[in-house]
């Protein structure tokens, strides 16, 4: 009976790790490529390949070396969340996409404030 409960807990853990992997992959895909260079991190294709392989390993499972690859995928997700993502957010000002509008701190609700000139 204890092993059945442990099995269901582990399935929730694996589901959470899969959701984390998919989130990291989608977040990395939505960030601009020049932000990776500006933040002095590895390139966008590097992170997409690394996080994509990690998500695929968790989604499909690999019978041989599966647990080792799972650990590598979790470490890659943690590094992305703790190191790369905050640097990208700092470089882009919180904007992930490549939007054309670049606001400044003096912008009001209807556009830039020019001091009454």
C-alpha positions as CSV (number, residue, x, y, z in Angstrom):
1,X,0.0,0.0,0.0
2,X,2.8,2.4,0.8
3,X,4.5,1.7,-2.6
4,X,1.2,2.5,-4.4
5,X,1.1,5.9,-2.7
6,X,4.8,6.5,-3.5
7,X,4.1,5.6,-7.1
8,X,1.3,8.2,-7.4
9,X,3.5,10.8,-5.7
10,X,6.3,10.1,-8.2
11,X,4.0,10.4,-11.1
12,X,3.0,13.9,-9.9
13,X,6.7,14.8,-9.6
14,X,7.4,13.6,-13.1
15,X,4.4,15.5,-14.4
16,X,5.6,18.6,-12.7
17,X,9.1,18.2,-14.2
18,X,7.6,17.7,-17.6
19,X,5.5,20.9,-17.3
20,X,8.7,22.7,-16.1
21,X,10.6,21.5,-19.2
22,X,7.9,22.5,-21.6
23,X,7.6,26.0,-19.9
24,X,11.4,26.5,-20.2
25,X,11.4,25.4,-23.8
26,X,8.5,27.7,-24.8
27,X,10.0,30.6,-22.8
28,X,13.4,30.1,-24.5
29,X,11.7,30.0,-27.9
30,X,9.8,33.2,-27.3
31,X,12.9,35.2,-26.3
32,X,14.7,37.3,-28.9
33,X,18.0,35.8,-30.2
34,X,20.0,39.1,-29.8
35,X,19.0,39.1,-26.1
36,X,21.1,35.9,-25.6
37,X,24.1,37.6,-27.0
38,X,23.5,40.8,-25.1
39,X,23.2,38.9,-21.9
40,X,26.4,37.1,-22.7
41,X,24.8,33.6,-22.5
42,X,24.9,30.7,-25.0
43,X,23.0,31.1,-28.2
44,X,19.3,30.7,-28.6
45,X,19.7,27.5,-30.7
46,X,21.9,26.0,-28.0
47,X,19.2,26.5,-25.4
48,X,16.4,25.3,-27.6
49,X,18.2,22.1,-28.5
50,X,19.2,21.4,-24.9
51,X,15.8,22.2,-23.4
52,X,14.0,20.5,-26.3
53,X,16.0,17.2,-25.9
54,X,15.3,17.4,-22.2
55,X,11.5,17.8,-22.7
56,X,11.5,15.0,-25.3
57,X,13.4,12.7,-22.9
58,X,10.8,13.4,-20.2
59,X,7.9,13.1,-22.6
60,X,8.8,9.9,-24.3
61,X,11.2,8.3,-21.8
62,X,14.4,6.6,-22.8
63,X,14.7,3.0,-21.6
64,X,18.5,3.1,-21.3
65,X,20.2,5.9,-19.4
66,X,16.7,7.4,-18.9
67,X,17.2,8.5,-15.3
68,X,20.6,10.0,-16.1
69,X,19.2,12.0,-19.0
70,X,16.3,13.1,-16.7
71,X,18.8,14.5,-14.2
72,X,20.6,16.3,-17.0
73,X,17.3,17.8,-18.2
74,X,16.3,18.9,-14.8
75,X,19.7,20.6,-14.3
76,X,19.4,22.3,-17.7
77,X,16.0,23.6,-16.7
78,X,17.2,24.9,-13.4
79,X,20.2,26.7,-15.0
80,X,17.9,28.3,-17.5
81,X,15.4,29.4,-14.8
82,X,18.0,30.7,-12.4
83,X,20.7,32.1,-14.6
84,X,19.7,32.6,-18.2
85,X,16.0,33.7,-17.9
86,X,16.7,36.5,-15.4
87,X,19.5,37.8,-17.5
88,X,17.3,37.8,-20.6
89,X,14.5,39.6,-18.7
90,X,17.0,42.2,-17.5
91,X,18.3,42.8,-21.0
92,X,14.9,43.0,-22.7
93,X,13.2,44.9,-19.9
94,X,10.8,42.1,-19.2
95,X,9.6,41.8,-22.8
96,X,10.2,38.4,-24.3
97,X,9.1,39.0,-27.9
98,X,10.5,41.2,-30.5
99,X,7.9,44.0,-30.2
100,X,8.6,47.3,-31.9
101,X,7.6,49.5,-29.0
102,X,10.4,50.3,-26.6
103,X,9.0,52.4,-23.8
104,X,11.0,54.6,-21.5
105,X,10.5,55.6,-17.9
106,X,9.1,58.9,-18.9
107,X,6.2,57.4,-21.0
108,X,2.7,58.2,-19.9
109,X,-0.5,56.2,-20.6
110,X,-0.9,58.0,-24.0
111,X,2.8,58.1,-25.2
112,X,6.0,59.8,-24.2
113,X,5.9,62.7,-21.9
114,X,8.0,65.6,-23.2
115,X,7.7,68.0,-20.2
116,X,5.0,70.3,-21.6
117,X,7.1,71.4,-24.6
